[in-house]
Amino acid sequence: MAKDQNSEAAKKVADAEKASKKKSAKNDGKPNIFVRAAKAVAKFFKDLKGENKKIVWPSAKTVLKNTGIVLAVVLIVGAAIWLIDFGLSEGMNALLGIEIGATEATTGEAATTVASAVATTVPSTTAATTVATTVAEATSAVAQ
């Protein structure tokens, strides 16, 4: 029984030594985190410099030509959108029979009608009369 205990103890000691060797082996080959980070940053910039050397820049003539094409396409598409918007707006106004001047006059007339209705419905108080007068004046100014 003493031999079994000694052999078990010896196994535990051997396992512990193996584990500590593995831990020390992991740390032996690697420098600390700051050194590794600095090396990684240096490598990044070195690779960046190499990639920048591979870039083929276009000539000034090519850049101007492409810029002109882009501006022309933007103007054409903008004009097309404006024409579509204008056409649809006029079409809707024609379908609904709306005229811009008539809309403003109708709004002014409606506001005047509401103001006079408020003045006659609400008992004669200075606040109601003042509100009705103010609304009537504002709507007549908008209609003009």
N, C-alpha and C positions, 0 to 999 in steps of 0.2 A: 504494500500500500504506500509506503514511503517513496518507492520508485515511481509509482503512478503520479503522486503529487509532485515529485521533482520533475517528471517529464512534462506534466501539464504546465507547471510553472515555467519550465524552460521554453515550452511552445509559446506561452503568453509573452515572455520576454523577447523571443525571436520575432513574433508578430509585431510587437511594439517597435522593435528596431527597424523592421522593414517599413513600417508606416512612417517612421520619422525620416528614414532615408528617402522615401518617395517625396515627402514634403520638402526636404532640403534639396532634392534633385530638381524639383519644379522651380524653386527660387534661385538655384545656383546659376542657371543659364539666362535668366531674365534680369534686366536692370529694373529699377523702380518705375512707377507709373509716369513720373514726370519726364524721365529720360526717354521712355518709349514714346510719349506724346510729342516731345520735341523732335525726335527722329521722324515721326509720322508727318508732322507739319513740314519739316524740311523736305521730305520726300515728295509731299504734295506739291510744293512750290517748284521743285526741280522738274516734276512731271508736267506741271502747268507750263513752264518755260519751253519744254520740248514740244508740247502740243501747239503752243502759240507760233512756233517756227513752221509748223505744217500748214498754217492758214494761208490761203491764196486770196488776196484782197482784189476786188474789182477795180478797174481803171476809173478815172474821173468821168470819162465819156460814157461808160456803161452806167455809172450811178446816175448821171444827169438824164440819160435816156429812160431808165427805169422810173425815176422820179416823175418825169413828164407823163409816162404811161399811167402811173398811179393817179396823178392829179386829173388827167383826162377821164379816167374811168369813174373817179369820185364825182366829177361834175356831171357826167352822163347819167349815172345812177341817181344822183340828187335831183336832176331835172325830171327824170322819169317818175320818181316818187312824187315830186311836186305836181306833175301833170295828172297822175292818177288821183291824188288827193283832191286837186281842184275839180277834176271831172266828176268824181263821186260826190263832192259837196254840192256842186251845181245840179247834178242829177237828183239828189235827195231834195234840194230846195224846189226843183221843178215838180217833182212828184207830190210833195206836200203843199205846193202852192204858197210857199213862204217868201215874202219879200222883206228885206231887211228894214226898210223905212216903215213898212206897215207893222212890223213887230214892235218897233219902238213906240209908235203911236198907240197901238193896242195896249201895250203895257202901261203907258201913261193914263189912258182912259180907264183902265181897270183900277189903277191905284186911286184915281180921283173918285171913282165909284165907291171903293172901299172906304175912303176917308169920309165921304159924305154919309155913308151908311153908319159908320162909327159915330159920327156927330149926331145923327138923329136917333140912334138906338140907345146910346149911353145917356143917362140923365145929364142935363146941362150943368156940367162942372167945368171949371176953368182948365183942369188937367186934360179932360177929354177933348175940349175945344182946341186947346193948344196942340195936342197930338194930331188931331185931324187937320189942322191948319198947316202944321209942319210937314205932314205926309203929302198934302196936296201941293205945297210949294216945291217940295223935293221932286215929286213926280213930274210937275210941269217943267222944272229945270232940266230933268233928264230927257223929257220928250222933245225939248227944244234943242 
